[in-house]
Amino acid sequence: MMYWDGSMGGWGYVLMVLSFVLFWGTVITAIILVARSLGAGKERQETGSGMGVADNLLAERFARGEIDETEYTARLTALRRARGA
């Protein structure tokens, strides 16, 4: 004869924990993917609208004083010329 005491048993608890982890993992993954997709669009707009990565790096080096104005303008002109070709 089988008795039911209202308990889920061992496998019931395991299944409940696994479904809990799977549900919250899915929710967190969805939030991260949405945030990344919104952030990626913003990055694309920034790089496409103005200076490129190389231009930004060159400007940073000039700002830190690693290169002088003559070298900065020469390299910037070379970058723009190469980009146009």
KEKE-970567 format. One record per residue: x, y, z of N, C-alpha, C, O in turn; residue in one letter. Coordinates in Angstrom, 3 decimals, always signed. Example, Ala and Ser with C-alpha at 12.3 -4.5 7.8 and 13.67 -1.06 7.14 Angstrom:
<atoms>
{atom {+13.190, -5.690, +7.800}, {+12.300, -4.500, +7.800}, {+13.200, -3.300, +7.800}, {+14.236, -3.319, +8.465}, "A"}
{atom {+12.850, -2.250, +7.080}, {+13.670, -1.060, +7.140}, {+12.900, +0.030, +7.870}, {+13.409, +1.138, +8.039}, "S"}
</atoms>
This chain:
<atoms>
{atom {+0.837, -1.156, +0.000}, {+0.000, +0.000, +0.000}, {+0.899, +1.241, +0.000}, {+1.912, +1.280, +0.698}, "M"}
{atom {+0.518, +2.254, -0.791}, {+1.311, +3.468, -0.896}, {+0.674, +4.551, -0.038}, {-0.545, +4.713, +0.019}, "M"}
{atom {+1.559, +5.281, +0.626}, {+1.080, +6.372, +1.456}, {+1.574, +7.690, +0.890}, {+2.716, +7.799, +0.442}, "Y"}
{atom {+0.729, +8.661, +0.914}, {+1.094, +9.993, +0.430}, {+1.106, +10.934, +1.625}, {+0.086, +11.140, +2.284}, "W"}
{atom {+2.300, +11.514, +1.898}, {+2.418, +12.389, +3.056}, {+2.539, +13.858, +2.654}, {+2.792, +14.707, +3.509}, "D"}
{atom {+2.363, +14.173, +1.370}, {+2.425, +15.550, +0.915}, {+3.829, +16.004, +0.572}, {+4.017, +17.168, +0.219}, "G"}
{atom {+4.800, +15.153, +0.660}, {+6.185, +15.502, +0.368}, {+6.492, +15.220, -1.100}, {+5.952, +14.284, -1.690}, "S"}
{atom {+7.365, +16.041, -1.681}, {+7.730, +15.853, -3.082}, {+8.722, +14.713, -3.255}, {+8.761, +14.084, -4.312}, "M"}
{atom {+9.485, +14.453, -2.281}, {+10.506, +13.427, -2.405}, {+11.792, +14.035, -2.942}, {+11.825, +15.212, -3.303}, "G"}
{atom {+12.828, +13.253, -2.993}, {+14.137, +13.727, -3.409}, {+14.175, +14.241, -4.831}, {+14.735, +15.308, -5.083}, "G"}
{atom {+13.590, +13.503, -5.773}, {+13.622, +13.913, -7.183}, {+12.777, +15.151, -7.437}, {+13.079, +15.933, -8.339}, "W"}
{atom {+11.745, +15.334, -6.669}, {+10.930, +16.529, -6.807}, {+11.707, +17.784, -6.454}, {+11.589, +18.809, -7.126}, "G"}
{atom {+12.503, +17.699, -5.397}, {+13.324, +18.844, -5.002}, {+14.424, +19.121, -6.022}, {+14.711, +20.279, -6.327}, "Y"}
{atom {+15.033, +18.073, -6.544}, {+16.069, +18.239, -7.564}, {+15.488, +18.909, -8.798}, {+16.089, +19.830, -9.351}, "V"}
{atom {+14.320, +18.450, -9.229}, {+13.668, +19.044, -10.395}, {+13.290, +20.494, -10.142}, {+13.404, +21.328, -11.040}, "L"}
{atom {+12.845, +20.803, -8.941}, {+12.471, +22.164, -8.609}, {+13.701, +23.082, -8.638}, {+13.613, +24.193, -9.159}, "M"}
{atom {+14.826, +22.650, -8.100}, {+16.051, +23.452, -8.096}, {+16.548, +23.656, -9.521}, {+16.931, +24.767, -9.887}, "V"}
{atom {+16.546, +22.599, -10.331}, {+16.997, +22.716, -11.717}, {+16.121, +23.667, -12.523}, {+16.635, +24.468, -13.303}, "L"}
{atom {+14.818, +23.590, -12.345}, {+13.936, +24.493, -13.085}, {+14.107, +25.933, -12.604}, {+14.001, +26.861, -13.405}, "S"}
{atom {+14.364, +26.131, -11.333}, {+14.617, +27.463, -10.778}, {+15.881, +28.064, -11.402}, {+15.871, +29.213, -11.843}, "F"}
{atom {+16.955, +27.293, -11.436}, {+18.214, +27.760, -12.011}, {+18.049, +28.023, -13.504}, {+18.548, +29.030, -14.008}, "V"}
{atom {+17.367, +27.150, -14.211}, {+17.145, +27.324, -15.646}, {+16.314, +28.574, -15.937}, {+16.633, +29.324, -16.860}, "L"}
{atom {+15.267, +28.804, -15.172}, {+14.422, +29.976, -15.374}, {+15.201, +31.263, -15.158}, {+15.185, +32.143, -16.018}, "F"}
{atom {+15.890, +31.388, -14.016}, {+16.606, +32.628, -13.724}, {+17.822, +32.799, -14.624}, {+18.199, +33.927, -14.940}, "W"}
{atom {+18.435, +31.711, -15.039}, {+19.521, +31.802, -16.009}, {+19.042, +32.356, -17.333}, {+19.734, +33.159, -17.959}, "G"}
{atom {+17.869, +31.937, -17.764}, {+17.281, +32.441, -19.006}, {+16.936, +33.922, -18.885}, {+17.195, +34.697, -19.806}, "T"}
{atom {+16.361, +34.313, -17.772}, {+16.003, +35.719, -17.569}, {+17.256, +36.605, -17.559}, {+17.276, +37.651, -18.208}, "V"}
{atom {+18.283, +36.198, -16.838}, {+19.514, +36.986, -16.766}, {+20.204, +37.051, -18.116}, {+20.707, +38.107, -18.500}, "I"}
{atom {+20.239, +35.939, -18.843}, {+20.844, +35.921, -20.177}, {+20.098, +36.851, -21.125}, {+20.721, +37.565, -21.910}, "T"}
{atom {+18.785, +36.849, -21.059}, {+17.997, +37.740, -21.917}, {+18.287, +39.206, -21.605}, {+18.415, +40.021, -22.519}, "A"}
{atom {+18.390, +39.541, -20.334}, {+18.691, +40.928, -19.948}, {+20.070, +41.342, -20.452}, {+20.237, +42.448, -20.965}, "I"}
{atom {+21.053, +40.464, -20.310}, {+22.413, +40.771, -20.779}, {+22.436, +40.947, -22.293}, {+23.072, +41.874, -22.793}, "I"}
{atom {+21.757, +40.077, -23.027}, {+21.747, +40.175, -24.487}, {+21.063, +41.452, -24.961}, {+21.520, +42.077, -25.918}, "L"}
{atom {+19.986, +41.841, -24.310}, {+19.306, +43.085, -24.677}, {+20.204, +44.282, -24.390}, {+20.298, +45.200, -25.205}, "V"}
{atom {+20.863, +44.276, -23.235}, {+21.749, +45.383, -22.881}, {+22.923, +45.477, -23.853}, {+23.316, +46.576, -24.245}, "A"}
{atom {+23.481, +44.342, -24.240}, {+24.591, +44.350, -25.199}, {+24.148, +44.839, -26.568}, {+24.874, +45.584, -27.226}, "R"}
{atom {+22.974, +44.431, -26.997}, {+22.519, +44.856, -28.323}, {+22.249, +46.359, -28.346}, {+22.504, +47.013, -29.357}, "S"}
{atom {+21.744, +46.906, -27.263}, {+21.536, +48.349, -27.201}, {+22.864, +49.091, -27.136}, {+23.010, +50.150, -27.747}, "L"}
{atom {+23.823, +48.555, -26.410}, {+25.136, +49.168, -26.298}, {+25.928, +49.075, -27.592}, {+26.673, +49.997, -27.924}, "G"}
{atom {+25.782, +47.979, -28.328}, {+26.515, +47.801, -29.583}, {+26.047, +48.807, -30.619}, {+26.855, +49.289, -31.413}, "A"}
{atom {+24.777, +49.130, -30.631}, {+24.274, +50.132, -31.559}, {+24.851, +51.500, -31.273}, {+25.134, +52.268, -32.192}, "G"}
{atom {+25.025, +51.803, -30.004}, {+25.592, +53.087, -29.615}, {+27.052, +53.178, -30.044}, {+27.486, +54.224, -30.525}, "K"}
{atom {+27.818, +52.100, -29.878}, {+29.222, +52.081, -30.285}, {+29.351, +52.255, -31.791}, {+30.234, +52.971, -32.262}, "E"}
{atom {+28.480, +51.608, -32.541}, {+28.525, +51.726, -34.000}, {+28.270, +53.157, -34.444}, {+28.901, +53.638, -35.385}, "R"}
{atom {+27.354, +53.834, -33.779}, {+27.063, +55.214, -34.138}, {+28.243, +56.120, -33.838}, {+28.550, +57.017, -34.623}, "Q"}
{atom {+28.916, +55.895, -32.702}, {+30.038, +56.737, -32.322}, {+31.203, +56.597, -33.290}, {+31.794, +57.598, -33.696}, "E"}
{atom {+31.543, +55.363, -33.664}, {+32.691, +55.175, -34.541}, {+32.370, +55.568, -35.971}, {+33.261, +55.996, -36.704}, "T"}
{atom {+31.129, +55.432, -36.380}, {+30.778, +55.765, -37.752}, {+30.598, +57.248, -37.980}, {+30.715, +57.708, -39.115}, "G"}
{atom {+30.318, +58.008, -36.943}, {+29.993, +59.411, -37.134}, {+31.213, +60.318, -37.162}, {+31.161, +61.392, -37.761}, "S"}
{atom {+32.287, +59.923, -36.542}, {+33.424, +60.832, -36.437}, {+34.731, +60.122, -36.679}, {+34.917, +59.432, -37.681}, "G"}
{atom {+35.624, +60.307, -35.742}, {+36.955, +59.741, -35.866}, {+36.932, +58.237, -35.626}, {+36.100, +57.723, -34.878}, "M"}
{atom {+37.859, +57.545, -36.274}, {+37.965, +56.110, -36.097}, {+38.827, +55.765, -34.901}, {+39.268, +56.645, -34.162}, "G"}
{atom {+39.063, +54.480, -34.718}, {+39.850, +54.004, -33.588}, {+41.287, +54.504, -33.688}, {+41.866, +54.937, -32.691}, "V"}
{atom {+41.861, +54.447, -34.887}, {+43.243, +54.905, -35.061}, {+43.355, +56.410, -34.799}, {+44.328, +56.875, -34.206}, "A"}
{atom {+42.360, +57.153, -35.244}, {+42.373, +58.601, -35.005}, {+42.292, +58.915, -33.513}, {+42.974, +59.811, -33.016}, "D"}
{atom {+41.449, +58.166, -32.809}, {+41.321, +58.371, -31.360}, {+42.620, +58.048, -30.644}, {+43.035, +58.776, -29.743}, "N"}
{atom {+43.261, +56.957, -31.043}, {+44.528, +56.580, -30.426}, {+45.595, +57.637, -30.685}, {+46.363, +57.987, -29.789}, "L"}
{atom {+45.636, +58.136, -31.899}, {+46.598, +59.181, -32.244}, {+46.338, +60.459, -31.438}, {+47.274, +61.102, -30.963}, "L"}
{atom {+45.073, +60.816, -31.292}, {+44.716, +62.001, -30.508}, {+45.097, +61.832, -29.038}, {+45.543, +62.786, -28.401}, "A"}
{atom {+44.924, +60.630, -28.498}, {+45.305, +60.366, -27.110}, {+46.812, +60.488, -26.924}, {+47.276, +61.055, -25.936}, "E"}
{atom {+47.574, +59.954, -27.875}, {+49.036, +60.055, -27.780}, {+49.479, +61.519, -27.840}, {+50.405, +61.922, -27.137}, "R"}
{atom {+48.818, +62.302, -28.675}, {+49.143, +63.727, -28.771}, {+48.797, +64.443, -27.466}, {+49.551, +65.298, -27.000}, "F"}
{atom {+47.667, +64.092, -26.888}, {+47.232, +64.716, -25.637}, {+48.165, +64.367, -24.481}, {+48.399, +65.194, -23.600}, "A"}
{atom {+48.695, +63.150, -24.481}, {+49.629, +62.749, -23.423}, {+51.018, +63.330, -23.620}, {+51.844, +63.275, -22.709}, "R"}
{atom {+51.294, +63.892, -24.808}, {+52.596, +64.485, -25.072}, {+53.615, +63.508, -25.622}, {+54.806, +63.817, -25.665}, "G"}
{atom {+53.166, +62.325, -26.047}, {+54.081, +61.335, -26.592}, {+54.590, +61.755, -27.976}, {+55.719, +61.438, -28.350}, "E"}
{atom {+53.752, +62.469, -28.727}, {+54.150, +62.954, -30.045}, {+53.893, +64.458, -30.101}, {+53.032, +64.976, -29.390}, "I"}
{atom {+54.637, +65.145, -30.941}, {+54.444, +66.598, -31.060}, {+53.414, +66.906, -32.147}, {+52.917, +66.002, -32.817}, "D"}
{atom {+53.105, +68.179, -32.311}, {+52.057, +68.597, -33.237}, {+52.395, +68.262, -34.685}, {+51.515, +67.870, -35.452}, "E"}
{atom {+53.651, +68.413, -35.062}, {+54.063, +68.124, -36.433}, {+53.847, +66.647, -36.759}, {+53.309, +66.309, -37.813}, "T"}
{atom {+54.269, +65.774, -35.848}, {+54.100, +64.342, -36.064}, {+52.618, +63.966, -36.052}, {+52.179, +63.123, -36.834}, "E"}
{atom {+51.855, +64.596, -35.162}, {+50.409, +64.332, -35.097}, {+49.723, +64.669, -36.417}, {+48.972, +63.855, -36.954}, "Y"}
{atom {+49.977, +65.856, -36.936}, {+49.317, +66.254, -38.189}, {+49.781, +65.398, -39.356}, {+48.985, +65.073, -40.237}, "T"}
{atom {+51.068, +65.026, -39.377}, {+51.574, +64.183, -40.458}, {+50.916, +62.809, -40.426}, {+50.494, +62.298, -41.464}, "A"}
{atom {+50.826, +62.215, -39.253}, {+50.207, +60.885, -39.138}, {+48.700, +60.941, -39.396}, {+48.137, +60.033, -40.007}, "R"}
{atom {+48.059, +61.993, -38.936}, {+46.632, +62.133, -39.169}, {+46.339, +62.277, -40.659}, {+45.378, +61.699, -41.167}, "L"}
{atom {+47.168, +63.046, -41.355}, {+47.005, +63.201, -42.806}, {+47.223, +61.876, -43.508}, {+46.494, +61.538, -44.441}, "T"}
{atom {+48.223, +61.121, -43.067}, {+48.492, +59.815, -43.673}, {+47.332, +58.839, -43.434}, {+46.974, +58.065, -44.322}, "A"}
{atom {+46.754, +58.880, -42.243}, {+45.603, +58.016, -41.955}, {+44.413, +58.365, -42.838}, {+43.773, +57.479, -43.405}, "L"}
{atom {+44.125, +59.629, -42.949}, {+42.983, +60.051, -43.759}, {+43.207, +59.761, -45.227}, {+42.265, +59.412, -45.939}, "R"}
{atom {+44.430, +59.899, -45.688}, {+44.757, +59.603, -47.079}, {+44.584, +58.095, -47.346}, {+44.035, +57.697, -48.373}, "R"}
{atom {+45.060, +57.271, -46.409}, {+44.941, +55.824, -46.568}, {+43.478, +55.379, -46.495}, {+43.081, +54.442, -47.189}, "A"}
{atom {+42.683, +56.037, -45.668}, {+41.267, +55.708, -45.565}, {+40.504, +56.071, -46.836}, {+39.566, +55.378, -47.229}, "R"}
{atom {+40.915, +57.154, -47.465}, {+40.251, +57.588, -48.698}, {+40.627, +56.759, -49.893}, {+39.887, +56.732, -50.876}, "G"}
{atom {+41.756, +56.077, -49.846}, {+42.223, +55.292, -50.996}, {+41.574, +53.957, -51.110}, {+41.877, +53.200, -52.032}, "A"}
</atoms>
